[in-house]
């Protein structure tokens, strides 16, 4: 007798083009991108996550990708200064610095890694958070982050479906020119932009859904992963949220990650992930006494596992884990 399932199950496509340890993956977009990207990094996949920091709207994501394609590094004249802090309107505040040289060093270091990843990526994951965006009144440029500059300095509007599709038609064609085999996977962030209001949030998300659907019809390389539907329909309960009742909690992220891994990894890759998971969990182990023979044997076993995995899978980078156990 089949067990009853007391929830709405969202079907998720098992994608033919898999992520592996031999491929490179680039992720851009809203903070939900970082949830999945951090998991891929934890499992030691060769991934680059948000080289510009968190980006929410389609136009800003497009600008990031166009800049990576162009290879135009940032100069001091691209920076702004406010109350002694230097920043870029293209970047998240984590790149800001009291010294312009320090700010540029962080920005361009991340930029170089993002550009290299884009040119060889097997998969590009893009997560849209909102179709609303802000432009500076002074020069009408679209900003990725307002950096706590007063609201009166910006215009705010919502992108249309047609605008997003038109912008991304050109962008995707440019991406295919530099990387013909790339797969572009869109997701819509399940995080609601509550400051816009419940109704405006729904309108904003609706624009994103319609635009991504249109792009998936126009390009064979465009795929869609239903992160939004998994959160809103399959995990339809506030126990899956953080205390703010807006952001997915750890159980929700774990669940969506599992569905993601089932869709984009094969059995062989999954077996490697299991071995890496054991090493990562062993790294979190905190012994009461590090001088015991049992702990020394435990450390030796971890180093042996790391060496064996590295020999079997040369593409794996387990240097950080090796250094950790080697210095215990």
C-alpha positions in Angstrom: 0.0 0.0 0.0 1.4 3.4 -1.1 1.9 5.9 1.8 -0.2 9.0 1.7 1.6 12.2 0.9 0.2 15.1 2.9 1.5 17.9 0.7 1.5 19.2 -2.9 4.4 17.6 -4.7 6.1 19.9 -7.2 7.5 17.9 -10.1 11.1 18.9 -10.9 12.7 18.0 -14.2 15.8 15.8 -14.2 18.1 17.7 -16.5 20.2 15.9 -19.1 23.1 18.4 -18.9 24.6 17.7 -15.5 26.9 19.5 -13.2 30.1 17.6 -12.4 33.4 18.1 -10.7 35.0 18.5 -14.1 32.8 21.4 -15.1 32.7 25.1 -14.0 29.5 26.7 -12.8 28.8 30.4 -12.4 25.8 31.7 -10.3 24.5 35.3 -10.3 21.5 37.0 -8.8 19.6 37.4 -5.5 20.5 36.0 -2.1 18.8 32.7 -3.0 21.7 32.3 -5.5 24.1 32.3 -2.5 22.1 29.6 -0.7 22.6 27.2 -3.6 26.1 28.5 -4.4 27.3 28.0 -0.9 26.1 24.4 -0.9 27.9 23.7 -4.2 31.1 25.3 -2.7 30.7 23.2 0.5 30.6 20.1 -1.7 33.8 21.4 -3.4 32.3 21.9 -6.9 34.3 24.4 -9.0 31.8 27.3 -8.7 31.9 31.1 -8.7 29.1 32.8 -6.8 28.0 36.4 -7.4 31.3 38.1 -8.4 29.5 41.5 -8.0 27.7 40.5 -4.8 24.0 40.0 -4.5 22.1 41.4 -7.4 18.3 41.5 -7.5 16.8 42.8 -10.8 17.3 41.5 -14.4 18.8 44.7 -15.7 21.5 44.7 -13.1 22.3 41.0 -13.7 22.5 41.8 -17.4 24.9 44.6 -16.8 27.1 42.4 -14.7 27.3 39.8 -17.4 27.9 42.4 -20.2 30.8 43.8 -18.1 32.3 40.3 -17.7 32.0 39.7 -21.4 33.7 43.0 -22.2 36.6 42.3 -19.8 36.6 46.0 -18.7 38.1 46.1 -15.3 37.1 48.9 -12.9 39.0 52.1 -12.4 39.0 54.6 -9.6 36.7 56.9 -11.6 34.1 54.2 -11.5 33.9 54.5 -7.7 31.7 56.8 -5.6 32.4 58.1 -2.1 30.0 58.7 0.7 31.0 59.6 4.3 34.5 58.3 3.8 33.5 55.0 2.2 34.3 54.2 -1.4 31.9 51.9 -3.3 30.5 51.0 -6.7 26.8 51.2 -7.6 27.4 48.0 -9.6 28.4 46.0 -6.5 27.2 44.9 -3.1 28.4 46.8 0.0 30.8 44.0 0.9 33.2 45.4 -1.7 33.2 48.9 -0.1 36.3 50.2 1.6 37.7 53.3 3.3 40.5 53.2 0.8 39.8 53.4 -3.0 42.7 51.1 -3.8 41.3 48.5 -1.4 37.9 48.8 -2.9 39.2 48.3 -6.4 41.4 45.4 -5.3 38.3 43.5 -4.0 36.2 44.4 -7.0 38.7 43.5 -9.7 39.9 40.4 -8.0 36.4 39.1 -8.0 35.8 40.4 -11.5 38.7 38.4 -12.9 37.5 35.2 -11.3 33.9 35.8 -12.6 35.1 36.5 -16.2 37.3 33.4 -16.3 34.3 31.3 -15.0 31.9 32.7 -17.5 34.1 31.8 -20.5 34.4 28.2 -19.5 31.1 27.6 -17.6 29.0 24.6 -18.4 26.1 26.2 -16.5 25.1 29.7 -15.7 22.5 30.0 -13.0 20.6 33.3 -12.8 18.2 34.0 -9.9 15.9 37.0 -10.3 14.5 38.5 -7.1 12.4 41.4 -8.4 11.5 43.3 -11.6 11.7 46.6 -9.7 14.8 48.6 -10.1 16.3 52.0 -9.2 18.1 54.6 -11.4 20.2 57.5 -10.2 18.5 60.8 -11.0 21.8 62.4 -11.6 22.8 60.3 -14.6 19.9 57.8 -15.1 22.2 54.8 -14.5 20.6 51.6 -13.1 22.1 50.7 -9.8 22.5 47.2 -8.3 22.7 48.5 -4.7 21.6 51.8 -3.3 24.3 51.8 -0.6 22.0 53.6 1.8 21.9 56.7 -0.4 18.7 58.7 0.2 15.6 57.5 -1.7 15.1 61.0 -3.1 18.3 60.5 -5.3 16.6 57.6 -7.3 13.8 56.9 -9.6 12.0 53.6 -9.1 10.1 51.6 -11.7 9.2 48.1 -12.7 10.6 46.4 -15.8 8.1 45.0 -18.3 8.1 41.5 -19.7 9.0 42.8 -23.1 12.0 44.8 -21.8 13.5 41.8 -20.0 13.0 39.5 -23.0 14.5 42.0 -25.4 17.5 42.7 -23.2 18.2 39.0 -22.6 17.7 37.9 -26.3 20.8 40.0 -27.1 22.6 39.0 -24.0 22.1 35.3 -24.5 23.2 35.5 -28.1 26.4 37.2 -26.9 26.9 34.5 -24.3 26.6 31.8 -26.9 29.2 33.5 -29.0 31.9 33.3 -26.3 30.6 30.0 -24.8 28.5 28.0 -27.3 27.8 25.0 -25.0 26.7 27.0 -22.0 23.4 26.1 -20.3 21.5 29.0 -18.7 19.3 28.1 -15.8 16.8 30.7 -14.5 15.2 30.6 -11.1 12.9 33.0 -9.4 13.7 33.7 -5.8 11.1 32.6 -3.3 12.0 35.5 -1.0 9.2 38.0 -1.0 10.1 41.7 -1.3 7.7 42.7 1.5 8.8 46.4 1.6 7.1 46.7 -1.8 3.8 45.4 -0.4 2.1 42.0 -0.9 0.4 43.0 -4.1 3.4 44.7 -5.7 5.6 41.8 -4.8 3.2 39.5 -6.7 3.1 41.8 -9.7 6.9 42.0 -9.7 7.3 38.2 -9.6 4.7 37.7 -12.3 6.8 39.8 -14.7 9.8 37.6 -14.0 7.9 34.4 -14.6 6.5 35.5 -17.9 9.8 36.8 -19.1 11.7 33.6 -18.2 9.0 31.5 -19.8 9.3 33.5 -23.0 13.1 33.1 -23.0 12.9 29.4 -22.5 10.7 29.2 -25.6 13.2 31.2 -27.7 16.4 29.4 -26.7 17.2 25.7 -26.3 20.0 26.5 -23.9 17.6 28.2 -21.4 16.3 26.0 -18.6 14.1 26.7 -15.5 14.4 25.3 -12.0 11.3 25.8 -9.9 12.8 27.0 -6.6 9.9 29.4 -6.1 7.3 26.7 -6.6 9.0 24.3 -4.2 9.0 26.9 -1.5 5.5 28.3 -2.0 3.6 25.2 -3.0 5.5 22.2 -1.6 6.7 23.8 1.6 3.5 25.7 2.3 4.0 26.3 6.0 5.7 29.1 8.0 7.8 26.6 10.0 10.0 26.5 6.9 10.8 30.2 7.2 13.2 32.3 9.3 11.9 34.4 12.1 11.2 37.3 9.6 8.7 35.0 7.9 10.2 36.0 4.5 13.5 34.1 4.1 13.6 30.3 3.8 14.9 28.6 6.9 17.6 25.9 6.9 15.1 23.0 6.5 13.7 24.7 3.4 17.1 25.3 2.0 18.1 21.7 2.7 15.0 20.5 0.9 15.4 22.7 -2.2 19.1 21.8 -2.3 18.2 18.1 -2.4 15.8 18.6 -5.3 18.4 20.7 -7.0 21.1 18.0 -6.6 18.7 15.3 -7.8 18.0 17.3 -11.0 21.6 18.4 -11.8 23.9 15.6 -10.6 24.3 12.0 -11.7 25.0 8.9 -9.5 28.8 9.1 -9.9 28.9 12.7 -8.9 26.5 12.0 -6.0 28.9 9.3 -4.7 31.8 11.8 -4.6 29.5 14.3 -2.8 28.8 11.7 -0.1 32.6 11.2 0.5 33.2 15.0 0.6 30.2 15.3 3.0 31.9 12.8 5.4 35.1 14.9 5.3 33.3 18.1 5.9 31.3 16.7 8.8 34.5 15.3 10.2 36.0 18.7 10.0 33.3 20.1 12.3 34.1 17.5 14.9 35.3 19.1 18.1 37.1 16.6 20.4 37.5 17.0 24.2 41.1 15.9 24.0 43.3 16.1 20.9 46.1 14.1 22.5 44.4 10.8 22.5 45.5 7.9 20.2 41.9 7.6 19.0 41.9 11.3 17.8 45.2 11.0 16.1 43.9 7.9 14.3 40.8 9.9 13.3 42.9 12.6 11.8 45.1 10.1 9.9 42.0 8.5 8.5 40.7 11.9 7.2 44.0 12.7 5.6 44.0 9.3 3.9 40.5 9.9 2.6 41.5 13.3 1.2 44.5 11.8 -0.5 42.6 8.9 -2.0 39.8 11.3 -3.3 42.4 13.7 -4.7 44.2 10.8 -6.6 40.9 9.4 -8.0 39.5 12.9 -8.9 42.4 15.3 -9.7 39.9 18.0 -10.5 38.9 18.2 -6.8 40.5 20.9 -4.8 40.8 19.6 -1.2 43.8 21.7 -0.3 42.0 23.6 2.5 40.7 20.4 4.1 44.1 18.7 3.9 45.8 21.7 5.5 43.2 21.7 8.3 43.7 18.1 9.3 47.4 18.2 8.7 47.8 21.0 11.3 45.8 19.4 14.0 
